[in-house]
Amino acid sequence: MNLFHCRGPAPPLMITMYNPGRCAVCGCTEQEPCDFHRRRPLWWVDVEHTICAAPRCFKLYPRILRERRLHR
């Protein structure tokens, strides 16, 4: 039996919830900043305040924008 054979589309890797005031990637908030923002002020990349400006989160911003457009 081939365990890697998939019939039909692959399931989504991650279901992302976008909550204003919480980063969708690292989960940081104004009250609980991520490691990157503990040493510098927290600021948001988007108007909805769902992606913080930490490099690892900002790098995923284009992909998250595409996901949002698909699910609207």
PDB file with SEQRES, HELIX, SHEET and CRYST1 records, atoms N, CA, C and O in Angstrom:
SEQRES   1 A   72  MET ASN LEU PHE HIS CYS ARG GLY PRO ALA PRO PRO LEU          
SEQRES   2 A   72  MET ILE THR MET TYR ASN PRO GLY ARG CYS ALA VAL CYS          
SEQRES   3 A   72  GLY CYS THR GLU GLN GLU PRO CYS ASP PHE HIS ARG ARG          
SEQRES   4 A   72  ARG PRO LEU TRP TRP VAL ASP VAL GLU HIS THR ILE CYS          
SEQRES   5 A   72  ALA ALA PRO ARG CYS PHE LYS LEU TYR PRO ARG ILE LEU          
SEQRES   6 A   72  ARG GLU ARG ARG LEU HIS ARG                                  
HELIX    1 AA1 ASP A   35  ARG A   38  1                                   4    
HELIX    2 AA2 PRO A   55  LYS A   59  1                                   5    
HELIX    3 AA3 TYR A   61  LEU A   70  1                                  10    
CRYST1    1.000    1.000    1.000  90.00  90.00  90.00 P 1           1          
ATOM      1  N   MET A   1       0.850  -1.178   0.000  1.00  0.00           N  
ATOM      2  CA  MET A   1       0.000   0.000   0.000  1.00  0.00           C  
ATOM      3  C   MET A   1       0.893   1.239   0.000  1.00  0.00           C  
ATOM      4  O   MET A   1       1.846   1.319   0.775  1.00  0.00           O  
ATOM      5  N   ASN A   2       0.593   2.180  -0.847  1.00  0.00           N  
ATOM      6  CA  ASN A   2       1.367   3.420  -0.946  1.00  0.00           C  
ATOM      7  C   ASN A   2       0.731   4.467  -0.038  1.00  0.00           C  
ATOM      8  O   ASN A   2      -0.360   4.960  -0.325  1.00  0.00           O  
ATOM      9  N   LEU A   3       1.401   4.801   1.041  1.00  0.00           N  
ATOM     10  CA  LEU A   3       0.847   5.761   1.990  1.00  0.00           C  
ATOM     11  C   LEU A   3       0.872   7.190   1.474  1.00  0.00           C  
ATOM     12  O   LEU A   3       0.152   8.046   1.987  1.00  0.00           O  
ATOM     13  N   PHE A   4       1.695   7.457   0.464  1.00  0.00           N  
ATOM     14  CA  PHE A   4       1.830   8.816  -0.034  1.00  0.00           C  
ATOM     15  C   PHE A   4       0.918   9.106  -1.213  1.00  0.00           C  
ATOM     16  O   PHE A   4       0.935  10.214  -1.748  1.00  0.00           O  
ATOM     17  N   HIS A   5       0.129   8.136  -1.622  1.00  0.00           N  
ATOM     18  CA  HIS A   5      -0.801   8.364  -2.723  1.00  0.00           C  
ATOM     19  C   HIS A   5      -2.037   9.082  -2.191  1.00  0.00           C  
ATOM     20  O   HIS A   5      -2.644   8.651  -1.211  1.00  0.00           O  
ATOM     21  N   CYS A   6      -2.393  10.150  -2.829  1.00  0.00           N  
ATOM     22  CA  CYS A   6      -3.525  10.952  -2.366  1.00  0.00           C  
ATOM     23  C   CYS A   6      -4.589  10.977  -3.441  1.00  0.00           C  
ATOM     24  O   CYS A   6      -4.298  11.295  -4.594  1.00  0.00           O  
ATOM     25  N   ARG A   7      -5.797  10.653  -3.089  1.00  0.00           N  
ATOM     26  CA  ARG A   7      -6.914  10.738  -4.038  1.00  0.00           C  
ATOM     27  C   ARG A   7      -7.659  12.042  -3.773  1.00  0.00           C  
ATOM     28  O   ARG A   7      -8.113  12.296  -2.658  1.00  0.00           O  
ATOM     29  N   GLY A   8      -7.776  12.847  -4.793  1.00  0.00           N  
ATOM     30  CA  GLY A   8      -8.464  14.125  -4.648  1.00  0.00           C  
ATOM     31  C   GLY A   8      -7.529  15.215  -4.174  1.00  0.00           C  
ATOM     32  O   GLY A   8      -6.332  14.982  -4.006  1.00  0.00           O  
ATOM     33  N   PRO A   9      -8.066  16.402  -3.957  1.00  0.00           N  
ATOM     34  CA  PRO A   9      -7.225  17.534  -3.542  1.00  0.00           C  
ATOM     35  C   PRO A   9      -6.681  17.344  -2.128  1.00  0.00           C  
ATOM     36  O   PRO A   9      -7.307  16.714  -1.276  1.00  0.00           O  
ATOM     37  N   ALA A  10      -5.522  17.897  -1.915  1.00  0.00           N  
ATOM     38  CA  ALA A  10      -4.903  17.825  -0.596  1.00  0.00           C  
ATOM     39  C   ALA A  10      -5.651  18.732   0.366  1.00  0.00           C  
ATOM     40  O   ALA A  10      -6.143  19.784  -0.043  1.00  0.00           O  
ATOM     41  N   PRO A  11      -5.747  18.354   1.625  1.00  0.00           N  
ATOM     42  CA  PRO A  11      -6.406  19.223   2.606  1.00  0.00           C  
ATOM     43  C   PRO A  11      -5.562  20.467   2.851  1.00  0.00           C  
ATOM     44  O   PRO A  11      -4.350  20.443   2.639  1.00  0.00           O  
ATOM     45  N   PRO A  12      -6.185  21.551   3.295  1.00  0.00           N  
ATOM     46  CA  PRO A  12      -5.403  22.753   3.584  1.00  0.00           C  
ATOM     47  C   PRO A  12      -4.407  22.495   4.692  1.00  0.00           C  
ATOM     48  O   PRO A  12      -4.693  21.750   5.629  1.00  0.00           O  
ATOM     49  N   LEU A  13      -3.240  23.104   4.592  1.00  0.00           N  
ATOM     50  CA  LEU A  13      -2.210  22.904   5.595  1.00  0.00           C  
ATOM     51  C   LEU A  13      -2.539  23.609   6.899  1.00  0.00           C  
ATOM     52  O   LEU A  13      -2.190  23.134   7.979  1.00  0.00           O  
ATOM     53  N   MET A  14      -3.219  24.753   6.791  1.00  0.00           N  
ATOM     54  CA  MET A  14      -3.468  25.535   7.990  1.00  0.00           C  
ATOM     55  C   MET A  14      -4.723  26.369   7.764  1.00  0.00           C  
ATOM     56  O   MET A  14      -4.892  26.963   6.699  1.00  0.00           O  
ATOM     57  N   ILE A  15      -5.574  26.415   8.731  1.00  0.00           N  
ATOM     58  CA  ILE A  15      -6.730  27.304   8.678  1.00  0.00           C  
ATOM     59  C   ILE A  15      -6.372  28.510   9.535  1.00  0.00           C  
ATOM     60  O   ILE A  15      -6.137  28.384  10.736  1.00  0.00           O  
ATOM     61  N   THR A  16      -6.334  29.667   8.911  1.00  0.00           N  
ATOM     62  CA  THR A  16      -5.907  30.869   9.611  1.00  0.00           C  
ATOM     63  C   THR A  16      -7.115  31.716   9.968  1.00  0.00           C  
ATOM     64  O   THR A  16      -7.948  32.023   9.116  1.00  0.00           O  
ATOM     65  N   MET A  17      -7.200  32.084  11.225  1.00  0.00           N  
ATOM     66  CA  MET A  17      -8.238  32.993  11.675  1.00  0.00           C  
ATOM     67  C   MET A  17      -7.621  34.379  11.795  1.00  0.00           C  
ATOM     68  O   MET A  17      -6.539  34.538  12.361  1.00  0.00           O  
ATOM     69  N   TYR A  18      -8.299  35.358  11.272  1.00  0.00           N  
ATOM     70  CA  TYR A  18      -7.796  36.727  11.316  1.00  0.00           C  
ATOM     71  C   TYR A  18      -8.573  37.502  12.361  1.00  0.00           C  
ATOM     72  O   TYR A  18      -9.714  37.904  12.133  1.00  0.00           O  
ATOM     73  N   ASN A  19      -7.949  37.706  13.503  1.00  0.00           N  
ATOM     74  CA  ASN A  19      -8.556  38.471  14.588  1.00  0.00           C  
ATOM     75  C   ASN A  19      -7.836  39.800  14.696  1.00  0.00           C  
ATOM     76  O   ASN A  19      -6.623  39.820  14.906  1.00  0.00           O  
ATOM     77  N   PRO A  20      -8.549  40.916  14.557  1.00  0.00           N  
ATOM     78  CA  PRO A  20      -7.897  42.223  14.705  1.00  0.00           C  
ATOM     79  C   PRO A  20      -7.178  42.338  16.044  1.00  0.00           C  
ATOM     80  O   PRO A  20      -7.729  42.004  17.094  1.00  0.00           O  
ATOM     81  N   GLY A  21      -5.950  42.812  15.987  1.00  0.00           N  
ATOM     82  CA  GLY A  21      -5.155  42.969  17.197  1.00  0.00           C  
ATOM     83  C   GLY A  21      -4.302  41.770  17.549  1.00  0.00           C  
ATOM     84  O   GLY A  21      -3.567  41.812  18.536  1.00  0.00           O  
ATOM     85  N   ARG A  22      -4.379  40.685  16.758  1.00  0.00           N  
ATOM     86  CA  ARG A  22      -3.558  39.487  16.980  1.00  0.00           C  
ATOM     87  C   ARG A  22      -2.928  39.085  15.656  1.00  0.00           C  
ATOM     88  O   ARG A  22      -3.621  38.941  14.649  1.00  0.00           O  
ATOM     89  N   CYS A  23      -1.605  38.903  15.662  1.00  0.00           N  
ATOM     90  CA  CYS A  23      -0.890  38.520  14.447  1.00  0.00           C  
ATOM     91  C   CYS A  23      -1.305  37.108  14.031  1.00  0.00           C  
ATOM     92  O   CYS A  23      -1.297  36.189  14.850  1.00  0.00           O  
ATOM     93  N   ALA A  24      -1.664  36.939  12.762  1.00  0.00           N  
ATOM     94  CA  ALA A  24      -2.098  35.639  12.256  1.00  0.00           C  
ATOM     95  C   ALA A  24      -0.948  34.648  12.146  1.00  0.00           C  
ATOM     96  O   ALA A  24      -1.189  33.445  12.037  1.00  0.00           O  
ATOM     97  N   VAL A  25       0.288  35.117  12.172  1.00  0.00           N  
ATOM     98  CA  VAL A  25       1.441  34.230  12.018  1.00  0.00           C  
ATOM     99  C   VAL A  25       2.008  33.826  13.377  1.00  0.00           C  
ATOM    100  O   VAL A  25       2.084  32.636  13.681  1.00  0.00           O  
ATOM    101  N   CYS A  26       2.404  34.791  14.193  1.00  0.00           N  
ATOM    102  CA  CYS A  26       3.062  34.460  15.465  1.00  0.00           C  
ATOM    103  C   CYS A  26       2.121  34.554  16.663  1.00  0.00           C  
ATOM    104  O   CYS A  26       2.451  34.049  17.736  1.00  0.00           O  
ATOM    105  N   GLY A  27       0.956  35.188  16.509  1.00  0.00           N  
ATOM    106  CA  GLY A  27      -0.017  35.270  17.589  1.00  0.00           C  
ATOM    107  C   GLY A  27       0.213  36.380  18.589  1.00  0.00           C  
ATOM    108  O   GLY A  27      -0.460  36.426  19.619  1.00  0.00           O  
ATOM    109  N   CYS A  28       1.155  37.285  18.313  1.00  0.00           N  
ATOM    110  CA  CYS A  28       1.432  38.351  19.275  1.00  0.00           C  
ATOM    111  C   CYS A  28       0.295  39.374  19.314  1.00  0.00           C  
ATOM    112  O   CYS A  28      -0.475  39.509  18.363  1.00  0.00           O  
ATOM    113  N   THR A  29       0.212  40.081  20.425  1.00  0.00           N  
ATOM    114  CA  THR A  29      -0.764  41.153  20.612  1.00  0.00           C  
ATOM    115  C   THR A  29      -0.040  42.344  21.227  1.00  0.00           C  
ATOM    116  O   THR A  29       1.146  42.265  21.547  1.00  0.00           O  
ATOM    117  N   GLU A  30      -0.760  43.439  21.387  1.00  0.00           N  
ATOM    118  CA  GLU A  30      -0.176  44.610  22.043  1.00  0.00           C  
ATOM    119  C   GLU A  30       0.238  44.280  23.482  1.00  0.00           C  
ATOM    120  O   GLU A  30       1.268  44.757  23.958  1.00  0.00           O  
ATOM    121  N   GLN A  31      -0.565  43.464  24.172  1.00  0.00           N  
ATOM    122  CA  GLN A  31      -0.284  43.112  25.557  1.00  0.00           C  
ATOM    123  C   GLN A  31       0.771  42.007  25.675  1.00  0.00           C  
ATOM    124  O   GLN A  31       1.516  41.972  26.655  1.00  0.00           O  
ATOM    125  N   GLU A  32       0.844  41.111  24.695  1.00  0.00           N  
ATOM    126  CA  GLU A  32       1.795  39.996  24.701  1.00  0.00           C  
ATOM    127  C   GLU A  32       2.594  39.999  23.407  1.00  0.00           C  
ATOM    128  O   GLU A  32       2.280  39.228  22.500  1.00  0.00           O  
ATOM    129  N   PRO A  33       3.619  40.843  23.291  1.00  0.00           N  
ATOM    130  CA  PRO A  33       4.380  40.920  22.048  1.00  0.00           C  
ATOM    131  C   PRO A  33       5.246  39.679  21.834  1.00  0.00           C  
ATOM    132  O   PRO A  33       5.594  38.973  22.781  1.00  0.00           O  
ATOM    133  N   CYS A  34       5.582  39.432  20.571  1.00  0.00           N  
ATOM    134  CA  CYS A  34       6.478  38.321  20.239  1.00  0.00           C  
ATOM    135  C   CYS A  34       7.916  38.696  20.606  1.00  0.00           C  
ATOM    136  O   CYS A  34       8.183  39.828  21.011  1.00  0.00           O  
ATOM    137  N   ASP A  35       8.824  37.755  20.465  1.00  0.00           N  
ATOM    138  CA  ASP A  35      10.230  38.000  20.820  1.00  0.00           C  
ATOM    139  C   ASP A  35      10.809  39.185  20.059  1.00  0.00           C  
ATOM    140  O   ASP A  35      11.567  39.975  20.623  1.00  0.00           O  
ATOM    141  N   PHE A  36      10.458  39.314  18.791  1.00  0.00           N  
ATOM    142  CA  PHE A  36      10.979  40.411  17.971  1.00  0.00           C  
ATOM    143  C   PHE A  36      10.543  41.764  18.532  1.00  0.00           C  
ATOM    144  O   PHE A  36      11.333  42.707  18.559  1.00  0.00           O  
ATOM    145  N   HIS A  37       9.304  41.863  18.977  1.00  0.00           N  
ATOM    146  CA  HIS A  37       8.763  43.147  19.441  1.00  0.00           C  
ATOM    147  C   HIS A  37       8.971  43.403  20.928  1.00  0.00           C  
ATOM    148  O   HIS A  37       8.557  44.449  21.428  1.00  0.00           O  
ATOM    149  N   ARG A  38       9.583  42.502  21.632  1.00  0.00           N  
ATOM    150  CA  ARG A  38       9.891  42.766  23.045  1.00  0.00           C  
ATOM    151  C   ARG A  38      10.992  43.810  23.165  1.00  0.00           C  
ATOM    152  O   ARG A  38      11.084  44.521  24.166  1.00  0.00           O  
ATOM    153  N   ARG A  39      11.822  43.892  22.136  1.00  0.00           N  
ATOM    154  CA  ARG A  39      12.937  44.846  22.155  1.00  0.00           C  
ATOM    155  C   ARG A  39      12.649  46.116  21.366  1.00  0.00           C  
ATOM    156  O   ARG A  39      13.440  47.058  21.403  1.00  0.00           O  
ATOM    157  N   ARG A  40      11.540  46.152  20.660  1.00  0.00           N  
ATOM    158  CA  ARG A  40      11.180  47.328  19.853  1.00  0.00           C  
ATOM    159  C   ARG A  40       9.664  47.471  19.833  1.00  0.00           C  
ATOM    160  O   ARG A  40       8.947  46.520  20.144  1.00  0.00           O  
ATOM    161  N   PRO A  41       9.173  48.644  19.472  1.00  0.00           N  
ATOM    162  CA  PRO A  41       7.716  48.860  19.478  1.00  0.00           C  
ATOM    163  C   PRO A  41       6.990  47.955  18.478  1.00  0.00           C  
ATOM    164  O   PRO A  41       7.482  47.694  17.381  1.00  0.00           O  
ATOM    165  N   LEU A  42       5.826  47.492  18.879  1.00  0.00           N  
ATOM    166  CA  LEU A  42       4.995  46.670  17.996  1.00  0.00           C  
ATOM    167  C   LEU A  42       4.295  47.570  17.003  1.00  0.00           C  
ATOM    168  O   LEU A  42       3.688  48.571  17.383  1.00  0.00           O  
ATOM    169  N   TRP A  43       4.378  47.214  15.726  1.00  0.00           N  
ATOM    170  CA  TRP A  43       3.588  47.908  14.720  1.00  0.00           C  
ATOM    171  C   TRP A  43       3.092  46.903  13.712  1.00  0.00           C  
ATOM    172  O   TRP A  43       3.672  45.833  13.527  1.00  0.00           O  
ATOM    173  N   TRP A  44       2.001  47.273  13.062  1.00  0.00           N  
ATOM    174  CA  TRP A  44       1.270  46.358  12.192  1.00  0.00           C  
ATOM    175  C   TRP A  44       1.515  46.692  10.728  1.00  0.00           C  
ATOM    176  O   TRP A  44       1.723  47.852  10.372  1.00  0.00           O  
ATOM    177  N   VAL A  45       1.489  45.680   9.893  1.00  0.00           N  
ATOM    178  CA  VAL A  45       1.706  45.834   8.457  1.00  0.00           C  
ATOM    179  C   VAL A  45       0.403  46.221   7.761  1.00  0.00           C  
ATOM    180  O   VAL A  45       0.427  46.963   6.779  1.00  0.00           O  
ATOM    181  N   ASP A  46      -0.714  45.738   8.249  1.00  0.00           N  
ATOM    182  CA  ASP A  46      -2.001  45.975   7.590  1.00  0.00           C  
ATOM    183  C   ASP A  46      -2.927  46.821   8.463  1.00  0.00           C  
ATOM    184  O   ASP A  46      -2.708  46.981   9.664  1.00  0.00           O  
ATOM    185  N   VAL A  47      -3.944  47.343   7.836  1.00  0.00           N  
ATOM    186  CA  VAL A  47      -4.903  48.214   8.519  1.00  0.00           C  
ATOM    187  C   VAL A  47      -5.708  47.448   9.571  1.00  0.00           C  
ATOM    188  O   VAL A  47      -6.075  48.004  10.606  1.00  0.00           O  
ATOM    189  N   GLU A  48      -5.977  46.177   9.303  1.00  0.00           N  
ATOM    190  CA  GLU A  48      -6.787  45.371  10.220  1.00  0.00           C  
ATOM    191  C   GLU A  48      -6.027  44.943  11.466  1.00  0.00           C  
ATOM    192  O   GLU A  48      -6.625  44.382  12.384  1.00  0.00           O  
ATOM    193  N   HIS A  49      -4.720  45.196  11.520  1.00  0.00           N  
ATOM    194  CA  HIS A  49      -3.861  44.777  12.635  1.00  0.00           C  
ATOM    195  C   HIS A  49      -3.886  43.270  12.814  1.00  0.00           C  
ATOM    196  O   HIS A  49      -4.135  42.769  13.911  1.00  0.00           O  
ATOM    197  N   THR A  50      -3.622  42.539  11.710  1.00  0.00           N  
ATOM    198  CA  THR A  50      -3.583  41.083  11.779  1.00  0.00           C  
ATOM    199  C   THR A  50      -2.220  40.514  11.386  1.00  0.00           C  
ATOM    200  O   THR A  50      -2.027  39.301  11.462  1.00  0.00           O  
ATOM    201  N   ILE A  51      -1.276  41.350  10.971  1.00  0.00           N  
ATOM    202  CA  ILE A  51       0.085  40.912  10.659  1.00  0.00           C  
ATOM    203  C   ILE A  51       1.055  41.905  11.293  1.00  0.00           C  
ATOM    204  O   ILE A  51       1.032  43.093  10.971  1.00  0.00           O  
ATOM    205  N   CYS A  52       1.916  41.411  12.203  1.00  0.00           N  
ATOM    206  CA  CYS A  52       2.888  42.311  12.812  1.00  0.00           C  
ATOM    207  C   CYS A  52       4.093  42.471  11.883  1.00  0.00           C  
ATOM    208  O   CYS A  52       4.211  41.758  10.887  1.00  0.00           O  
ATOM    209  N   ALA A  53       4.967  43.387  12.205  1.00  0.00           N  
ATOM    210  CA  ALA A  53       6.096  43.712  11.333  1.00  0.00           C  
ATOM    211  C   ALA A  53       7.347  42.894  11.622  1.00  0.00           C  
ATOM    212  O   ALA A  53       8.420  43.228  11.119  1.00  0.00           O  
ATOM    213  N   ALA A  54       7.243  41.837  12.417  1.00  0.00           N  
ATOM    214  CA  ALA A  54       8.394  40.955  12.619  1.00  0.00           C  
ATOM    215  C   ALA A  54       8.780  40.356  11.269  1.00  0.00           C  
ATOM    216  O   ALA A  54       7.897  40.029  10.477  1.00  0.00           O  
ATOM    217  N   PRO A  55      10.067  40.204  10.986  1.00  0.00           N  
ATOM    218  CA  PRO A  55      10.495  39.722   9.660  1.00  0.00           C  
ATOM    219  C   PRO A  55       9.841  38.419   9.221  1.00  0.00           C  
ATOM    220  O   PRO A  55       9.462  38.293   8.056  1.00  0.00           O  
ATOM    221  N   ARG A  56       9.697  37.447  10.119  1.00  0.00           N  
ATOM    222  CA  ARG A  56       9.102  36.171   9.702  1.00  0.00           C  
ATOM    223  C   ARG A  56       7.616  36.326   9.369  1.00  0.00           C  
ATOM    224  O   ARG A  56       7.095  35.604   8.518  1.00  0.00           O  
ATOM    225  N   CYS A  57       6.946  37.238  10.019  1.00  0.00           N  
ATOM    226  CA  CYS A  57       5.521  37.471   9.748  1.00  0.00           C  
ATOM    227  C   CYS A  57       5.352  38.303   8.484  1.00  0.00           C  
ATOM    228  O   CYS A  57       4.500  38.009   7.645  1.00  0.00           O  
ATOM    229  N   PHE A  58       6.165  39.335   8.356  1.00  0.00           N  
ATOM    230  CA  PHE A  58       6.091  40.222   7.192  1.00  0.00           C  
ATOM    231  C   PHE A  58       6.396  39.460   5.908  1.00  0.00           C  
ATOM    232  O   PHE A  58       5.842  39.771   4.854  1.00  0.00           O  
ATOM    233  N   LYS A  59       7.273  38.465   5.992  1.00  0.00           N  
ATOM    234  CA  LYS A  59       7.632  37.669   4.824  1.00  0.00           C  
ATOM    235  C   LYS A  59       6.417  36.905   4.283  1.00  0.00           C  
ATOM    236  O   LYS A  59       6.321  36.678   3.077  1.00  0.00           O  
ATOM    237  N   LEU A  60       5.497  36.509   5.153  1.00  0.00           N  
ATOM    238  CA  LEU A  60       4.312  35.761   4.741  1.00  0.00           C  
ATOM    239  C   LEU A  60       3.148  36.656   4.330  1.00  0.00           C  
ATOM    240  O   LEU A  60       2.104  36.153   3.915  1.00  0.00           O  
ATOM    241  N   TYR A  61       3.308  37.959   4.436  1.00  0.00           N  
ATOM    242  CA  TYR A  61       2.213  38.890   4.142  1.00  0.00           C  
ATOM    243  C   TYR A  61       1.633  38.725   2.739  1.00  0.00           C  
ATOM    244  O   TYR A  61       0.409  38.719   2.611  1.00  0.00           O  
ATOM    245  N   PRO A  62       2.447  38.590   1.658  1.00  0.00           N  
ATOM    246  CA  PRO A  62       1.846  38.406   0.327  1.00  0.00           C  
ATOM    247  C   PRO A  62       0.985  37.147   0.234  1.00  0.00           C  
ATOM    248  O   PRO A  62      -0.064  37.172  -0.411  1.00  0.00           O  
ATOM    249  N   ARG A  63       1.403  36.055   0.861  1.00  0.00           N  
ATOM    250  CA  ARG A  63       0.615  34.824   0.826  1.00  0.00           C  
ATOM    251  C   ARG A  63      -0.702  34.994   1.571  1.00  0.00           C  
ATOM    252  O   ARG A  63      -1.739  34.498   1.130  1.00  0.00           O  
ATOM    253  N   ILE A  64      -0.662  35.687   2.687  1.00  0.00           N  
ATOM    254  CA  ILE A  64      -1.869  35.902   3.472  1.00  0.00           C  
ATOM    255  C   ILE A  64      -2.854  36.790   2.715  1.00  0.00           C  
ATOM    256  O   ILE A  64      -4.064  36.572   2.780  1.00  0.00           O  
ATOM    257  N   LEU A  65      -2.342  37.784   2.001  1.00  0.00           N  
ATOM    258  CA  LEU A  65      -3.226  38.616   1.180  1.00  0.00           C  
ATOM    259  C   LEU A  65      -3.939  37.781   0.127  1.00  0.00           C  
ATOM    260  O   LEU A  65      -5.132  37.969  -0.111  1.00  0.00           O  
ATOM    261  N   ARG A  66      -3.216  36.861  -0.506  1.00  0.00           N  
ATOM    262  CA  ARG A  66      -3.838  35.992  -1.515  1.00  0.00           C  
ATOM    263  C   ARG A  66      -4.916  35.127  -0.879  1.00  0.00           C  
ATOM    264  O   ARG A  66      -5.992  34.960  -1.453  1.00  0.00           O  
ATOM    265  N   GLU A  67      -4.641  34.572   0.306  1.00  0.00           N  
ATOM    266  CA  GLU A  67      -5.639  33.750   1.001  1.00  0.00           C  
ATOM    267  C   GLU A  67      -6.894  34.547   1.294  1.00  0.00           C  
ATOM    268  O   GLU A  67      -8.004  34.046   1.113  1.00  0.00           O  
ATOM    269  N   ARG A  68      -6.731  35.777   1.742  1.00  0.00           N  
ATOM    270  CA  ARG A  68      -7.890  36.613   2.063  1.00  0.00           C  
ATOM    271  C   ARG A  68      -8.742  36.866   0.823  1.00  0.00           C  
ATOM    272  O   ARG A  68      -9.971  36.835   0.892  1.00  0.00           O  
ATOM    273  N   ARG A  69      -8.095  37.113  -0.299  1.00  0.00           N  
ATOM    274  CA  ARG A  69      -8.842  37.355  -1.531  1.00  0.00           C  
ATOM    275  C   ARG A  69      -9.624  36.127  -1.963  1.00  0.00           C  
ATOM    276  O   ARG A  69     -10.732  36.248  -2.485  1.00  0.00           O  
ATOM    277  N   LEU A  70      -9.055  34.947  -1.749  1.00  0.00           N  
ATOM    278  CA  LEU A  70      -9.735  33.701  -2.144  1.00  0.00           C  
ATOM    279  C   LEU A  70     -10.943  33.403  -1.264  1.00  0.00           C  
ATOM    280  O   LEU A  70     -11.917  32.816  -1.736  1.00  0.00           O  
ATOM    281  N   HIS A  71     -10.897  33.791  -0.011  1.00  0.00           N  
ATOM    282  CA  HIS A  71     -11.967  33.432   0.933  1.00  0.00           C  
ATOM    283  C   HIS A  71     -13.017  34.511   1.106  1.00  0.00           C  
ATOM    284  O   HIS A  71     -13.907  34.366   1.944  1.00  0.00           O  
ATOM    285  N   ARG A  72     -12.944  35.568   0.355  1.00  0.00           N  
ATOM    286  CA  ARG A  72     -13.972  36.613   0.475  1.00  0.00           C  
ATOM    287  C   ARG A  72     -15.166  36.317  -0.368  1.00  0.00           C  
ATOM    288  O   ARG A  72     -16.120  37.095  -0.382  1.00  0.00           O  
TER     289      ARG A  72                                                      
END                                                                             
